[in-house]
Amino acid sequence: MNSIITLDHVSKTFKGKTAVDDLSLSIEEGSVVALLGPNGAGKTTTVSMILGLQDPTEGTIRLLGGKPRDTAVRDRIGAMLQDVNVIEGLTVLETIDLFRHYYSKPLPLQKLVEISGLEAEKNKRASALSGGQKRRLGFALALAGDPSILFLDEPTVGMDITARQHFWETVRGMAARGRTIILTTHYLEEADSIADRIVVINKGKLIADGSAAEIKASTNQKTIYFTAGPGLTPEMLAGIGAITDVTWSGRRVKIISPDTDQVIFAIVQRQLDIKDIEIHTGGLEDAFQFLVQQ
Ligand SMILES: Nc1ncnc2c1ncn2[C@@H]1O[C@H](COP(=O)(O)OP(=O)(O)OP(=O)(O)O)[C@@H](O)[C@H]1O
């Protein structure tokens, strides 16, 4: 397979604080890669260095056989970043058409309006769109040049369910046409369903890399849910071995553990007041929680 993006020992430091720490990564053409990590892990900084918006402090980045800022490279990449800056005074249609002119082989205007799902708003000023609508416009702008590589930085934040479905359908269609897609998201179920490769970074370092199935299998985490009776306090769960994480949502408790038998045994032995127990094999979220706590 062809490597379309290569990061070689890339680091980025802001005033002595390391945001990306010696990251090496090779991304193959046609893959859909989800870049995951907790807040501040360095995802956006990584994407913005690949896009040439920031320079690495150390290391090199190559994409499409060139450097991020090469004109020929920029012609083939599209990006939907967290803030969509619309140009004051232009309508949705005019904004899309303006972006088409930045590229040598743009998609047809009508196709991009369909992608945005903003047919009814196309003659509205772009600045008057709602937050979710602006993001849909941002998506159409990212696709204006029919890019070979598409970057999506937390793309579905603020989108309603229908917009999300429409969005992922379009992204799946692009993946099926062999486009390379790099996305960051905090919605792990989205990453699980769309990405063929998951890269987890934490504190600027790569900590896991593989398919969702490989990552889940490697961490071997399972989940126990139960409802805590009135007498149960968080302190009573302290000291039980093999617990990766505990979350309380009201009286409903979620425990992530590599050994649910051991946890259940300890709960029974301590005669803790719980009911409605459910045990699930671990999802990507459980694997993720485990990885970032290491
Ligand atoms: N321009 C900047 N100046 C100083 N520090 C920065 C700058 N940009 C990012 N950082 C710092 O670098 C670290 C990584 O930030 P980054 O935005 O890449 O994380 P992220 O993984 O995208 O987080 P989130 O999920 O919250 O978007 C953070 O500690 C952040 O405060």
The ligand as a Tripos MOL2 file, in Angstrom:
@<TRIPOS>MOLECULE
LIG
   31    33     1     0     0
SMALL
NO_CHARGES

@<TRIPOS>ATOM
      1 N1         -1.3370   28.0200   20.0160 N.pl3     1 LIG1
      2 C1         -1.0700   27.4130   21.1650 C.ar      1 LIG1
      3 N2         -0.3360   28.0190   22.1220 N.ar      1 LIG1
      4 C2         -0.0480   27.4000   23.2790 C.ar      1 LIG1
      5 N3         -0.4430   26.1500   23.6040 N.ar      1 LIG1
      6 C3         -1.1740   25.4890   22.6870 C.ar      1 LIG1
      7 C4         -1.5300   26.0770   21.4320 C.ar      1 LIG1
      8 N4         -2.2640   25.1760   20.7290 N.ar      1 LIG1
      9 C5         -2.3650   24.0840   21.5200 C.ar      1 LIG1
     10 N5         -1.7070   24.2630   22.6830 N.ar      1 LIG1
     11 C6         -1.5920   23.2850   23.7830 C.3       1 LIG1
     12 O1         -1.1580   22.0620   23.2240 O.3       1 LIG1
     13 C7         -1.8120   20.9610   23.8320 C.3       1 LIG1
     14 C8         -2.5130   20.1320   22.7550 C.3       1 LIG1
     15 O2         -3.6050   20.8580   22.2460 O.3       1 LIG1
     16 P1         -4.5320   20.3360   21.0670 P.3       1 LIG1
     17 O3         -5.5080   21.4390   20.7550 O.co2     1 LIG1
     18 O4         -3.6980   19.8290   19.9650 O.co2     1 LIG1
     19 O5         -5.2840   19.1120   21.7720 O.3       1 LIG1
     20 P2         -6.5280   18.2660   21.2820 P.3       1 LIG1
     21 O6         -6.1300   16.8480   21.4390 O.co2     1 LIG1
     22 O7         -6.9600   18.7020   19.9220 O.co2     1 LIG1
     23 O8         -7.6190   18.6430   22.3620 O.3       1 LIG1
     24 P3         -9.2430   18.7910   22.2650 P.3       1 LIG1
     25 O9         -9.7860   17.4080   22.2710 O.co2     1 LIG1
     26 O10        -9.5570   19.5120   23.5320 O.co2     1 LIG1
     27 O11        -9.5680   19.5730   21.0220 O.co2     1 LIG1
     28 C9         -2.7440   21.5410   24.8680 C.3       1 LIG1
     29 O12        -2.0850   21.5090   26.1160 O.3       1 LIG1
     30 C10        -2.9410   22.9850   24.4140 C.3       1 LIG1
     31 O13        -3.1810   23.8230   25.5120 O.3       1 LIG1
@<TRIPOS>BOND
     1     1     2 1
     2     2     3 ar
     3     2     7 ar
     4     3     4 ar
     5     4     5 ar
     6     5     6 ar
     7     6     7 ar
     8     6    10 ar
     9     7     8 ar
    10     8     9 ar
    11     9    10 ar
    12    10    11 1
    13    11    12 1
    14    11    30 1
    15    12    13 1
    16    13    14 1
    17    13    28 1
    18    14    15 1
    19    15    16 1
    20    16    17 2
    21    16    18 1
    22    16    19 1
    23    19    20 1
    24    20    21 2
    25    20    22 1
    26    20    23 1
    27    23    24 1
    28    24    25 2
    29    24    26 1
    30    24    27 1
    31    28    29 1
    32    28    30 1
    33    30    31 1
@<TRIPOS>SUBSTRUCTURE
     1 LIG1         1 GROUP 0 **** ****
